[in-house]
């Protein structure tokens, strides 16, 4: 059973007369008394240097969660609404990987299973932006990113049953061939019929999952589609004419980096 305690600033940092050994002794006595209730094995708290303590204490001084021996030290979180950071640091080439956080909420309908985490890569400078239900795709838009120099991207997660009478762990092949998928789901992305707008399409196998890739014009947009669980995932990268001309290679690489699971 975990113990919860709040650590206050008992000693003044501006009082030069406070003896550091006395302060440590006092804190050890107070904190050991708190932790001791977790079990016989929790008898001692190790102290780090004063500087490290001050730095780490800034984020933890209000509340700290401490697990009992055998349970480990962990903070359990439920589903959280809103934006949760999911970008990695840039790699040696300046690319960052986004992975949908496990804690992020978003069932998109009563009775639907949790969204399977997806990931993709972007160049440094792309940032997550708020999702509006007024956007194309409505409440089924799970994520938006933007870069003022390169373009925009968004992810639609739609129930397969809205388009096909399929249940269970649905694959994109079960929904249909590429031309059927883009005709059915393309309007979800661009808001109009896609007839005559598809410049190219291809099929890719990545780690045993099939992805359909499309390039549409106008508007300038790259769509990567796949299915997992009982949902269809549409990853969409779009740009204006100038962005498309200058950054097409990077935009194409972003679109092809999309993975589910």
C-alpha positions in Angstrom: 0.0 0.0 0.0 1.5 3.3 -1.0 2.2 6.2 1.3 1.5 9.8 0.3 3.3 12.7 1.9 3.9 16.4 1.3 7.3 17.8 1.7 7.4 21.4 2.9 10.3 23.9 3.2 11.0 23.5 6.9 14.4 25.2 6.9 15.1 28.6 5.5 17.8 28.7 2.8 18.7 32.2 3.9 19.6 31.3 7.5 23.4 30.6 7.5 23.3 29.3 11.1 21.4 26.1 10.2 23.6 23.1 10.5 23.4 20.8 7.4 23.9 17.7 9.5 21.1 18.6 11.9 18.8 19.4 8.9 19.5 15.9 7.4 19.1 14.2 10.7 15.7 16.0 11.3 14.5 15.2 7.8 15.6 11.6 8.0 13.8 11.2 11.3 10.6 12.8 10.0 10.6 11.0 6.7 11.5 7.6 8.1 8.6 7.9 10.5 6.3 8.4 7.4 7.8 5.7 5.3 8.0 3.2 8.2 4.3 2.5 7.9 4.7 0.9 4.5 6.6 -2.1 6.0 9.5 -3.2 8.1 12.0 -3.0 5.2 11.5 0.7 4.7 13.9 1.9 7.3 16.1 4.4 5.6 15.9 7.2 3.1 19.1 8.0 1.3 19.9 11.6 0.8 21.6 13.1 -2.3 23.7 16.3 -2.3 22.0 19.6 -1.4 22.2 20.9 -4.9 20.6 17.8 -6.5 17.9 17.8 -3.8 17.0 21.4 -4.5 16.8 20.9 -8.3 14.7 17.7 -8.0 12.6 19.2 -5.2 11.3 22.0 -7.4 9.0 19.6 -9.3 8.2 17.4 -6.3 8.1 19.7 -3.3 4.3 19.9 -3.3 3.4 16.2 -3.6 5.4 13.0 -4.0 4.1 9.5 -4.4 6.1 6.7 -2.7 5.5 3.0 -3.2 6.1 0.4 -0.5 8.8 -2.2 -0.9 7.9 -4.8 -3.5 5.5 -2.5 -5.2 8.1 -0.3 -6.9 7.9 3.5 -7.4 5.2 4.3 -9.9 2.5 6.9 -10.5 -0.6 5.3 -11.9 -2.6 7.5 -14.3 -6.0 7.1 -15.9 -7.1 8.3 -19.3 -6.3 12.0 -19.7 -8.1 14.3 -22.0 -6.5 17.0 -24.2 -3.0 17.2 -25.6 -0.2 15.1 -24.0 3.3 15.6 -25.2 4.4 12.6 -27.3 7.4 13.9 -29.4 10.9 12.5 -28.9 14.0 14.6 -29.0 15.5 15.1 -32.4 17.7 12.4 -33.8 21.1 12.9 -35.5 19.3 14.0 -38.7 16.9 16.4 -36.9 13.8 14.1 -37.1 11.5 13.6 -34.1 9.2 10.6 -33.5 5.7 11.1 -32.2 4.0 8.2 -30.5 0.4 8.5 -29.2 0.6 8.4 -25.4 -1.1 5.4 -23.8 -2.6 7.8 -21.2 -4.4 10.0 -23.9 -8.1 9.6 -23.9 -10.3 9.2 -27.0 -12.8 6.4 -27.4 -14.6 8.0 -30.3 -17.9 6.4 -29.4 -19.4 4.3 -26.6 -18.4 0.7 -26.8 -15.3 1.2 -28.9 -12.0 -0.3 -27.7 -9.1 2.0 -26.8 -7.2 3.5 -29.7 -4.1 1.5 -30.7 -1.1 3.7 -30.4 0.3 5.0 -33.6 3.5 6.8 -34.5 5.1 8.9 -37.2 8.2 11.1 -37.8 8.5 14.8 -38.4 11.3 17.2 -38.9 12.2 19.5 -36.0 9.7 22.5 -36.0 6.5 20.6 -36.2 4.2 21.1 -33.2 0.9 19.7 -32.0 -2.1 22.1 -32.4 -5.6 22.0 -30.9 -8.3 19.9 -32.6 -11.6 21.6 -33.5 -14.8 19.7 -34.0 -15.6 22.2 -36.7 -12.7 20.8 -38.8 -13.3 18.3 -41.6 -13.5 14.9 -40.0 -15.2 16.4 -36.9 -14.9 14.5 -33.7 -13.0 11.7 -35.4 -9.9 13.8 -35.8 -7.6 12.5 -33.1 -4.5 14.7 -33.6 -3.3 17.7 -35.5 0.3 19.0 -36.1 1.5 22.0 -38.0 4.7 23.6 -39.3 4.3 27.2 -40.7 7.1 26.5 -43.2 6.2 23.0 -44.3 2.5 22.2 -43.9 0.0 20.5 -41.8 -1.0 17.0 -40.8 -3.9 15.3 -39.0 -5.0 11.8 -38.0 -8.5 10.6 -38.4 -9.6 7.5 -36.5 -12.9 6.3 -37.7 -15.1 3.2 -36.8 -15.0 0.7 -39.6 -18.7 -0.1 -39.1 -19.6 3.3 -40.5 -18.4 2.2 -43.8 -18.4 -1.7 -43.9 -20.2 -4.4 -42.0 -17.1 -5.9 -40.5 -16.3 -6.9 -37.0 -13.3 -8.1 -35.0 -9.7 -7.2 -35.9 -10.2 -5.7 -39.3 -7.4 -5.4 -41.8 -7.4 -2.8 -44.6 -7.5 -5.7 -47.2 -10.9 -6.8 -45.7 -12.3 -3.3 -46.3 -11.4 -3.4 -49.9 -8.7 -2.6 -52.5 -7.0 0.8 -52.7 -9.5 2.4 -55.1 -12.5 1.4 -53.0 -10.9 2.7 -49.8 -9.9 6.1 -51.2 -13.4 6.5 -52.8 -15.1 5.7 -49.5 -12.8 7.6 -47.1 -11.2 10.3 -49.3 -14.2 12.6 -48.7 -13.6 12.3 -45.0 -10.3 14.0 -45.6 -10.9 16.6 -48.3 -14.6 17.2 -47.8 -15.5 16.3 -51.4 -15.5 13.5 -54.0 -12.0 12.3 -54.8 -12.8 11.3 -58.4 -10.2 12.6 -60.8 -8.0 13.8 -57.9 -5.9 10.7 -57.2 -2.5 11.1 -58.8 -1.0 7.9 -57.5 -1.6 5.0 -55.1 0.5 2.2 -53.8 0.5 -0.7 -51.3 3.1 -1.2 -48.6 3.7 -3.9 -46.1 5.3 -2.8 -42.8 5.9 -5.3 -40.1 3.0 -7.4 -41.3 0.5 -4.6 -41.5 -0.7 -3.4 -44.9 -0.9 0.4 -45.7 -2.5 2.1 -48.6 -0.7 5.3 -49.7 -2.3 8.0 -51.9 -1.3 11.3 -53.4 -4.1 13.7 -54.3 -4.2 17.0 -56.1 -5.9 19.4 -55.7 -5.6 19.9 -52.8 -1.9 18.9 -52.3 -2.3 16.0 -49.9 -0.7 12.6 -49.0 -2.9 10.0 -47.3 -1.8 6.8 -45.6 -4.6 4.4 -44.6 -4.6 1.3 -42.6 -6.9 -0.6 -40.3 -6.4 -2.1 -36.8 -8.9 -3.4 -34.3 -12.3 -2.1 -35.3 -11.0 1.2 -36.6 -9.6 2.8 -39.8 -6.6 5.1 -39.4 -6.2 7.9 -42.0 -2.9 9.8 -41.7 -3.0 13.0 -43.8 -0.2 15.4 -44.8 -1.1 18.5 -46.7 0.5 21.8 -47.8 -0.1 24.8 -50.0 1.5 25.2 -53.4 4.8 26.8 -52.2 5.2 24.4 -49.3 4.6 21.5 -51.5 7.2 22.7 -54.0 9.9 23.3 -51.4 9.3 20.4 -48.9 7.7 17.7 -51.0 10.5 15.2 -50.2 10.1 15.7 -46.4 6.3 15.6 -46.6 6.5 12.4 -48.5 8.8 10.9 -45.9 6.5 12.0 -43.1 3.5 10.3 -44.8 5.4 7.1 -45.3 6.6 7.0 -41.6 3.1 6.4 -40.2 2.8 3.2 -38.2 0.0 1.7 -36.1 0.8 -0.7 -33.2 
